[in-house]
Every structure is written in structure tokens, then in C-alpha cells.
């Protein structure tokens, strides 16, 4: 989901925004696993982590639900890569965020992804076709390689003109990154 800070930056600066997919927990099985299974043996306070994330999302004006499971996001990323090739595809990113982080849906499931695509007006039959054929596998592989080259270790990460940072940042940090990368300010 786009935050108010990102939207403000896109309105104020002449930049092209592009989603780059990142392999966060790619070992997660398609059917998902509980957060307890994901963090087993790592001494992670799941309730504390949830409260911290909920607070960060509230600061961004984003909804955040109580998740009990994590799901493999690879197919969702392939759906997003396909949607990015369409003029009407941008809304799928917000819908995927909501499905996963608010509604706790399995975004590794083809039928769930088809429903999400249809909810934002994308043709379900085409979504199903590209997901089952894995038509955008290579595009996401390229993104994963690019993420490794950038040194991405978490999300969100912002990169512009060879500069970057990770994590939720104030608008001023995003603006500084854009200026450092040579982005031109739009006329008011």
C-alpha cells in the first residue's frame, strides 16, 4: 500500500516509481505456516512484534490486522509483475497488501490471487492463466537478483540513483533521497 509519504513524494517530484519484488521468506511453503513455526528457535516476541508493526502502520495511515500465519508471496509477486504491465494494474498492489496484512489471506494460493485480481477490475481468466503458466517467473527472478545487488535485506527499501535506505522513514528522508538522486521538483 502506498503511504501518504510516498504519495507526497510522487506528487512533488518528477520520478518514475517502480515496484521491485524481494524474496522475504521464500522458503515458506505454499500452504503457509504459523508465525510460531516461522520464528521457532529465534526467541522472537510475536505479540511485541505485532504491536510494533501495528504502531508503524498506524503512523503511515495503513490498516494492519492480527496475522497468525505467513504465506509464500512468490505468486503474488508474479501477479504484481503482470499487473505492472497493464494500465489498470496499479491497484493490485494495495489489494495484495490488504489481503495479506489485514485479512490474513493466503497470497500463495492461485484462486485467492484470482479473486484479488478480479476485485480490482483485472480479468480473472488472464490472472489465472499467467499464474498457472508462471509467465512472470523470470521478471520476478530478475527483481530478486536486483534486490540482492542493491543489498536489500528487508522491506520497505527505497532506492534511487544508486542511493537508498530501508524501513519506514519520515517524508524528509524520502525527499532527501530523491534530491540526492537528482530528481527534479515539480512546479507547484
N, C-alpha and C positions, 0 to 999 in steps of 0.2 A: 504494500500500500504506500502510495506516495504521501509523504508527510507535508505539513504546511511549510516547513523549512525548505524542502526540495522544490515544492511548487513555487515558492517565492523566488528562489534562485533561478528557476527556469523562466519565470516571468521577467526577471531583472537583467538577465544576461543572455547573450546570443550564443547558445550552446546546443549541441545535439546530445540528447540523453539516450543512453543505450543500456539495457539490462545485460549483464554478463552473469551467467549461471556459475554456481560454485558447489562443489561436492561436499556438503555438510552431512556427515554420517552416511556415506554411500554404501556402507556395509549393512545398513538396516534392511531387513527382509521386506519384501513387497507387502506382506500382511501386517507389517509393523511390529512394534514391541512396546512394552510398558516403559515408562521413564525409569522405573526401578531396574529393569533389565539393562537399559541403555547405560545407566550410571553405576551399575553393580561394581563394587570394589573400589570406587573412586572417592568415597567419602563426600558425596555431594548432598547438600541440604536442598531437596527438591522443593519443599514448601518455601524456603528462603529464596531460592532461585525464581520461583513463580512470583513472589511478592516483588522482587527486584524488577523483573521483566514487566510486570503489570504497571509498576510505577513509571518505568521508562516509556511504556506505550501510552500511558495517560499523559505524560509530558508532551508527547508527539500528537496527541489527539486521536490516537488509534485504539480501536477496541482490542481486547485481549481476553480470551476465555481460559478456563481451567483445563489444561491438557493433561491427560493421563497416559497418552501414547505418543510415540514418534513414528513417522511413516517415511518410506523411501520417496524422495522428491524427484527422482530422475525423470519419470514420465511426465510429471507436472512441468519440469523444466523444458522437456521436449514440446509439450503443448504450448508453453510460453514462447519458445523459439518460433514455432509455427505462427502463432498469433502475431508476433512481431513482423511477419512478412505481409500482414493484412492491414489495410487502413482502419478496419473496425476492431482490431485486436487488442488495443492497449488495456481495455477494461478487464481482461482475463487476469492480469497480474494482481489487481486488487481482489478479485474474486477468489483467486488461489490463496492469497493471504488470509482472507476471511474464512475460507473453508478449513484451512489448517489451524490457524492460530485462534480463531474464535469458535468455530463449530466443531473442531476436533475430527474432521473427516479424513479418511484415508486417501491422500492425494497420490498414492501409488496404484490406485485401482482405476482401470480404464473406464468403467461405467460411471464412477464418480466424476472423473475428469470430463467425460462427455456431457454429463449433467451441468457441470460448471460452465463449460463452453456454451451450451445452449442458453443458460441463464443470462449470459452477457450478449446474446444475439449471434453467436458464431454457429455455423452449421454443424450439428452433431454428427451427421454422417461423415463429413470430412474430418472432423476431430478424431472419430473412431478409426478412420482409415489411416491417418498419419501416425496414430498411436500404435496400432497393431502392426503396421509396416515398419515402424521405427524410422520414419522418413527424416526426422530431425536429430537422429542419434549423433551424426557427425558434427552438426552445428554445436550441440551441447558438449561433445568431446573437445571441440576447439575452444569453447568457453572455459572448460575445466583446465585445459592446458594454459590458456591466457591467465586464469586466476592463479595458477601455480607460478607463472612467470612474474606476475605482479607481487607475489608473496602474500596473497590473501590467506588469512587463517580464520576469518570469521565474517559475519555479516551484521550490519551492512558495512561495506567498504566502498569508498569513493575514490576514483582515480580520474585524473585529468592532466593531460600534458606531461605525463611522467611523474607526477606528484600524487600523493594520496594519503588517506588516513582511514582508520576503522572505527566503528562504533557510532552511536548517536552523538552528534555534535551540535553545538549552537549554530544558528544561521551565520554568524560572523566567521566561523571556521570554514563553512562551505563557501562563503563569498571569498575568503582569503585564498582558498584552493583555486577557485575559478580565476581570480585576478593573477595569481602566480602562474597559472597555465596559459595566460594571455587572452582569456575570454573578454569580449567587448560588452560593456554595459549598454543595455537598450535605452533608447530615448524615452523619457517619462511621458 
